[in-house]
């Protein structure tokens, strides 16, 4: 089953909800970046959060998430949009530790807790919207939760999880975001808090084969959720040989001439998808002409 995301409301329209299965999306990132298990879990959680936050946007709007925790994984960078696509990378993909005291991948140790989670939204306006909060746990689910409460003033609960197979491949990945809407009653809040205390981790639900719809029914109870929209999601990069060529042209004739003289070729590397593009001496000569 391909990855997809569900938008819904629950408890008579008092709570807005998102749930996503992101196993194949995370697996694509793992394959492209050769991430080791702990790095896979951190990147997968960040991209899963990015997919759901992207789903809150409209049209051509997009956002970038940057997580700088001071840990050995380095920075995590994720781009997503309203159309269900995401891309991302970590500075040090070969980061892995023994399981933590709870028997889980030690994402907190990899990410670190001395830093920030920053979200920059491109809403098609002159200025970007930017919000930044201190990391509160490094596990990322709690950090996204704190971001919504602190930066967007929306009380939320965020769950993101990734399970990794012994061969480093991705076994399961997914997440949910639940947000209280204006007018939510204390009774509803208490009811939701009670249910959240008893549910199993989101990655375990995905591993059991639960769909995003079934995950929301586990969270709220059957008959309590109204599903609004279903959208496919995937890892997709916006890079291309043509886009990098335009960047080379912008360097100017002198710089391109230096490439031709020193190496007789050029290579461009995309950090987001790990794709590499080669430019022959003939192609560089053409780009040099364009740079006039």
C-alpha positions as CSV (number, residue, x, y, z in Angstrom):
1,X,0.0,0.0,0.0
2,X,1.5,3.3,-1.0
3,X,1.9,6.1,1.5
4,X,-0.9,8.5,2.0
5,X,-2.2,11.1,4.5
6,X,-5.7,11.6,5.9
7,X,-7.2,14.9,7.0
8,X,-10.1,14.6,9.5
9,X,-12.1,16.2,12.3
10,X,-13.2,14.5,15.4
11,X,-15.6,14.8,18.4
12,X,-18.2,16.9,16.5
13,X,-15.7,19.2,14.9
14,X,-13.8,20.1,18.1
15,X,-10.5,18.5,17.0
16,X,-8.6,18.7,13.7
17,X,-6.6,15.6,12.9
18,X,-4.0,14.4,10.5
19,X,-2.5,10.9,10.2
20,X,0.0,9.6,7.7
21,X,1.7,6.4,6.7
22,X,5.2,7.3,5.5
23,X,7.0,4.0,5.4
24,X,7.9,4.1,1.7
25,X,8.7,7.8,1.9
26,X,11.2,7.2,4.7
27,X,12.6,4.2,2.9
28,X,13.3,6.3,-0.2
29,X,15.3,8.8,1.9
30,X,17.1,5.9,3.6
31,X,18.1,4.4,0.3
32,X,19.2,7.7,-1.2
33,X,21.3,8.8,1.8
34,X,22.4,5.4,3.1
35,X,21.3,6.4,6.6
36,X,22.1,4.1,9.6
37,X,19.2,3.2,11.9
38,X,19.2,6.0,14.4
39,X,19.7,8.6,11.6
40,X,16.9,6.9,9.7
41,X,14.6,7.3,12.6
42,X,15.5,11.0,13.1
43,X,15.1,11.8,9.5
44,X,12.0,9.8,9.1
45,X,10.3,11.4,12.1
46,X,11.2,14.9,10.8
47,X,10.0,14.2,7.3
48,X,6.7,12.6,8.6
49,X,6.1,15.8,10.7
50,X,6.9,17.8,7.6
51,X,4.4,15.9,5.5
52,X,1.6,16.7,7.9
53,X,2.6,20.3,8.4
54,X,2.7,20.6,4.6
55,X,-0.8,19.3,4.4
56,X,-1.9,22.3,6.4
57,X,-0.8,24.6,3.6
58,X,-2.7,25.5,0.4
59,X,-1.9,25.7,-3.3
60,X,1.8,26.4,-4.0
61,X,2.7,27.1,-0.4
62,X,5.7,25.3,1.0
63,X,7.8,25.1,4.2
64,X,11.2,24.2,5.4
65,X,12.0,22.6,8.8
66,X,15.5,22.9,10.3
67,X,16.5,21.0,13.4
68,X,19.8,22.0,15.0
69,X,20.2,20.1,18.3
70,X,23.9,20.0,18.7
71,X,24.0,16.2,18.5
72,X,26.3,14.0,16.4
73,X,23.7,13.7,13.6
74,X,24.3,17.4,12.8
75,X,21.5,19.4,11.2
76,X,18.2,17.9,9.9
77,X,16.7,19.8,7.0
78,X,13.3,19.0,5.5
79,X,11.3,20.7,2.7
80,X,7.6,19.9,2.2
81,X,4.5,21.4,0.5
82,X,0.7,21.3,0.2
83,X,0.9,18.7,-2.5
84,X,2.1,15.8,-0.4
85,X,5.8,15.8,-1.4
86,X,8.8,16.0,1.0
87,X,12.5,15.8,0.8
88,X,15.2,15.9,3.5
89,X,18.6,15.0,4.7
90,X,20.8,14.9,7.8
91,X,24.4,16.2,8.0
92,X,25.8,12.9,9.3
93,X,23.7,10.0,7.9
94,X,26.1,7.4,9.4
95,X,24.9,8.0,13.0
96,X,23.8,5.1,15.1
97,X,23.8,4.2,18.8
98,X,22.7,1.3,21.0
99,X,19.0,1.2,21.9
100,X,18.1,3.5,24.8
101,X,16.8,2.4,28.2
102,X,13.3,2.0,26.7
103,X,14.6,-0.4,24.0
104,X,14.1,2.2,21.3
105,X,16.4,3.9,18.8
106,X,18.1,6.7,20.7
107,X,17.0,9.7,18.5
108,X,17.4,12.1,21.4
109,X,21.1,11.3,21.7
110,X,21.6,11.6,17.9
111,X,19.7,14.9,17.6
112,X,20.8,16.5,20.8
113,X,18.7,18.9,23.0
114,X,20.8,22.0,22.9
115,X,19.4,23.8,20.0
116,X,16.3,24.8,18.1
117,X,13.5,23.7,15.8
118,X,12.8,26.3,13.1
119,X,10.0,26.4,10.6
120,X,10.0,28.8,7.6
121,X,6.8,29.0,5.6
122,X,6.7,30.4,2.0
123,X,3.1,31.5,1.6
124,X,3.7,33.3,-1.6
125,X,3.9,36.6,0.1
126,X,6.8,39.1,0.1
127,X,8.1,38.0,3.5
128,X,8.4,34.4,4.8
129,X,6.8,33.4,8.1
130,X,9.4,32.0,10.4
131,X,9.0,30.5,13.9
132,X,11.7,29.0,16.1
133,X,11.5,27.2,19.4
134,X,14.1,25.5,21.7
135,X,14.2,21.8,21.5
136,X,12.5,20.3,24.5
137,X,13.3,16.6,24.1
138,X,15.2,15.8,20.9
139,X,12.7,13.0,20.2
140,X,11.0,15.3,17.7
141,X,7.3,14.4,18.5
142,X,7.4,16.5,21.7
143,X,9.4,19.2,19.9
144,X,6.8,19.6,17.1
145,X,4.1,19.6,19.9
146,X,6.0,22.5,21.6
147,X,6.4,24.3,18.3
148,X,2.7,24.4,17.6
149,X,1.9,25.6,21.2
150,X,4.6,28.2,21.4
151,X,5.0,29.5,17.9
152,X,1.5,29.0,16.4
153,X,-0.5,29.1,19.6
154,X,-2.3,25.9,18.7
155,X,-2.6,23.2,21.4
156,X,-1.6,20.0,19.7
157,X,-0.4,16.5,20.2
158,X,2.2,15.1,17.7
159,X,3.3,11.5,17.3
160,X,5.9,10.5,14.9
161,X,7.7,7.1,14.7
162,X,10.0,4.9,12.6
163,X,10.9,1.2,13.0
164,X,14.1,0.0,11.3
165,X,14.8,-3.6,10.2
166,X,18.1,-5.3,11.1
167,X,19.4,-4.8,7.5
168,X,18.8,-1.0,7.9
169,X,15.7,-0.9,5.7
170,X,12.6,0.8,7.0
171,X,10.0,-1.5,8.6
172,X,7.3,1.1,9.4
173,X,6.9,4.9,9.6
174,X,4.1,7.2,10.3
175,X,2.6,9.9,12.4
176,X,-0.4,11.9,13.6
177,X,-1.1,15.5,14.6
178,X,-4.2,16.4,16.7
179,X,-5.1,20.0,17.2
180,X,-7.7,21.6,19.5
181,X,-10.0,24.0,17.7
182,X,-11.6,27.1,19.3
183,X,-14.4,26.1,21.6
184,X,-13.1,22.6,22.5
185,X,-14.7,21.7,25.8
186,X,-12.8,20.6,28.9
187,X,-14.7,17.3,28.7
188,X,-13.4,16.6,25.2
189,X,-9.8,17.6,26.3
190,X,-10.0,15.2,29.2
191,X,-11.4,12.4,27.1
192,X,-8.6,12.9,24.5
193,X,-5.9,13.0,27.1
194,X,-7.2,9.8,28.6
195,X,-7.1,8.0,25.3
196,X,-3.6,9.3,24.4
197,X,-2.2,7.8,27.6
198,X,-3.3,4.3,26.6
199,X,-2.5,4.1,22.9
200,X,0.6,2.2,21.6
201,X,3.4,4.0,19.7
202,X,2.5,5.2,16.2
203,X,5.2,3.1,14.6
204,X,3.7,0.0,16.2
205,X,0.3,0.8,14.8
206,X,1.8,1.1,11.3
207,X,3.7,-2.1,11.8
208,X,0.4,-3.8,12.7
209,X,-0.9,-2.7,9.3
210,X,-3.2,0.0,10.5
211,X,-4.2,2.5,7.9
212,X,-4.2,6.3,8.7
213,X,-8.0,6.1,9.0
214,X,-7.7,3.2,11.5
215,X,-5.0,5.1,13.4
216,X,-7.4,8.0,13.9
217,X,-10.1,5.6,15.0
218,X,-7.7,4.1,17.6
219,X,-7.0,7.7,18.9
220,X,-10.6,8.9,19.1
221,X,-12.8,5.8,19.0
222,X,-14.9,4.4,16.1
223,X,-17.7,6.6,15.0
224,X,-16.0,9.7,16.4
225,X,-14.0,10.7,13.3
226,X,-15.2,12.4,10.1
227,X,-12.7,11.9,7.2
228,X,-12.3,15.0,5.0
229,X,-9.5,14.3,2.5
230,X,-7.1,11.6,1.4
231,X,-3.9,12.6,-0.4
232,X,-0.9,10.5,-1.6
233,X,2.5,11.4,-0.2
234,X,6.0,10.7,-1.4
235,X,9.7,11.6,-1.3
236,X,10.3,13.9,-4.3
237,X,13.1,16.3,-5.0
238,X,12.8,19.5,-7.1
239,X,16.4,19.4,-8.3
240,X,17.3,18.8,-12.0
241,X,20.3,19.1,-14.3
242,X,18.7,22.2,-15.8
243,X,18.3,23.9,-12.5
244,X,21.9,23.3,-11.5
245,X,23.0,24.5,-15.0
246,X,21.2,27.8,-14.3
247,X,23.1,28.0,-11.1
248,X,26.4,27.5,-13.0
249,X,25.5,30.2,-15.5
250,X,24.9,32.6,-12.6
251,X,28.5,32.1,-11.5
252,X,29.7,34.1,-14.5
253,X,32.0,33.4,-17.4
254,X,35.2,33.7,-15.5
255,X,34.2,31.0,-13.0
256,X,33.0,28.7,-15.7
257,X,36.2,29.2,-17.6
258,X,38.1,28.2,-14.5
259,X,36.1,24.9,-14.3
260,X,36.9,24.2,-18.0
261,X,40.6,24.9,-17.6
262,X,41.1,23.1,-14.3
263,X,38.9,20.0,-14.6
264,X,37.4,20.0,-18.1
265,X,34.1,19.0,-16.5
266,X,31.9,19.8,-13.5
267,X,29.7,17.9,-11.1
268,X,26.7,19.2,-9.1
269,X,25.5,17.3,-6.0
270,X,22.0,17.7,-4.4
271,X,22.1,17.4,-0.7
272,X,18.4,16.7,-0.5
273,X,18.3,13.6,-2.7
274,X,22.0,12.7,-3.2
275,X,21.6,12.9,-6.9
276,X,24.7,13.9,-8.9
277,X,24.8,15.7,-12.3
278,X,27.8,15.7,-14.6
279,X,28.6,18.5,-17.1
280,X,31.0,17.8,-19.9
281,X,33.5,20.3,-21.3
282,X,31.1,20.9,-24.3
283,X,28.2,21.6,-21.9
284,X,30.3,24.0,-19.9
285,X,31.3,25.8,-23.0
286,X,27.6,26.3,-23.8
287,X,26.9,27.5,-20.3
288,X,29.8,29.9,-20.6
289,X,28.2,31.4,-23.7
290,X,24.9,31.8,-21.8
291,X,26.7,33.6,-19.0
292,X,27.5,36.6,-21.3
